[in-house]
Amino acid sequence: MLKVQAISKRFNPGTINEKMALDRVDLTLDEGDFVTLIGGNGAGKSTLLNCVAGVYGIDEGTIFIDGKDVTRLSEFKRAGMIGRVFQDPMMGTASDMGIEENLALAYRRGQFRSLRWGITHDERNHYRELLSSLGLGLENRLSNKVGLLSGGQRQALTLLMATLIRPRILLLDEHTAALDPKTADKVLELSDQFIEEGKLTTLMVTHNMRHAIKHGNRLIMMHEGHIILDIRGEEKQQLTVENLMERFGKASGEEFANDRALLS
Amino acid sequence: MGQIMLGAVSLGLLWAVMTIGVYITYRILNIADLSVEGSIAMGAALAAHNIVGGMNPFLATGVAFFGGMVAGLITGILHTRLKIPALLSGILTMIALYSVNLRIMGKANLSLLRMDTVYSTVEQLGMVKNHAVIVLGLFVVLILVGILYWFFGTEIGCAIRATGNNPQMARAQGINTDNMIILGLIISNGMVALSGALIAQSQSFADVQMGIGSIVIGLASVIIGEVLFGKRNFFNRLLSLVLGAITYRMIIALVLRMGMPANDLKLFTAMTVAVALSLPVFRSFLKPLKKSGKEVI
């Protein structure tokens, strides 16, 4: 489904701030894989996601989605294949536009936009049903501006938008990190539900070891631009936080140093 | 006094066309586009030159509209394809257009006295020019409001709004944000040039200087409209722009009548806009700190 071959990304090349964010990373996601991606600060997790989404061009390597070489495709062209939810709840929606208008934008992802109405009557009913499945009462606020919603509501809406047209890959970039624990759990629960129902191939970045272990069928750990652990199946199900930290120490030769990961 | 106010209304209607153009870039695309200073004069220059050359005034006005669209296209390409900051792209087009406009007219100003204009057709129905300007101005403004109301509800229109509101989100939803910015600038500058063509024909001359400060007038009208007439929904916003442009002209007519020297006009307008734009800052001083509510999904 997703095949990343030897991709490298260097930030600020030729300056004293030069940073090798990704160093010949290889990664293959099979159809239906739900991969959690964890690592310390600056490990390259978000960079990897942004390279897959096309936000950054890569310096070397190739990216295939669904067997198609997308390395040179711009971000908006790849969008038809990719659903994304960001860390910042403000980022995934247009705050001055209505809930239904945001959904209508997502409904046309990857399609040619013409001078037809931006939202139709049938769509509205469809959205109302989908929103009521979130259980947040948004189905009665279709024309409300998204800017009026709480962070959790916005993330839930963004999640719905990302999966409205079935994405070939769903990219979740620490999408619960900015929420309080209770809201984060609710959004994660919704994510699980969407991923399971749609059998979506998913790559989820998280800084929370518990979440990384609990969710998905495969866990990948990154360190300094490399993938250092790739645990799946039976083995993943038996992981514990202590066990994971120990394996990190062996693989990287360092102590796991991410306060956010340890404290949460 | 009544005559002065009537003049203010007619001029306000013509400037409303320009105000809507400024609104598209400033509020919808979230770009302060200075190329409008050049394109308003360009619209005037193109219309005047062609009318003097014997072209049908309606066709000449259409040519002006088209010319403005080209100006917007150039600013859009400078900004999106060549990655020049929006403000600077607009300034570059504005400066370039100054020379272009001189070339179009062949001199710094062109008189349209005793020429057939778009208003002559309406005057033939038995109206004085001032009334003809109001009738035709109102006609043009209402048609444009209708078209824009429809357009920004279409798929492409929604994509432009999303681009201005949150470009990152727009790209993630598969919207080509660069093209949407270019398209918005094209529409905006086309309208501004159309406004310039209508203004030149109503005042019976085109002047290469007439664009100076027009962006500030446009912004003043946008803000006055929003503050006085509301922004509840898109239709309301469009009407507010028209009323804002008319109100601005009435205010100017009033202060001039009260004895303010005409030379101080631009200073007065700039100060008005500065105060209006800084209102949120003053408000936040006055408001007590808000309690931060806990986020519940």
Interface residues (C-beta under 8 A of the other chain):
Chain A: A53 E75 F76 K77 A79 G80 I82 R84 F86 M90 M91 G92 T93 A94 S95 D96 M97 E101 A104 L105 A106 R108 R109 G110 Q111 R113 S114 L115 R116 W117 G118 I119 L136 S150 G151 G152 Q153 A156 M161 L179 D180 K182 T183 K186 V187
Chain B: F151 G153 T154 E155 I156 G157 C158 A159 R161 A162 N165 N166 Q168 M169 A170 R171 A172 Q173 G174 I175 N176 T177 K294 E295 V296 I297
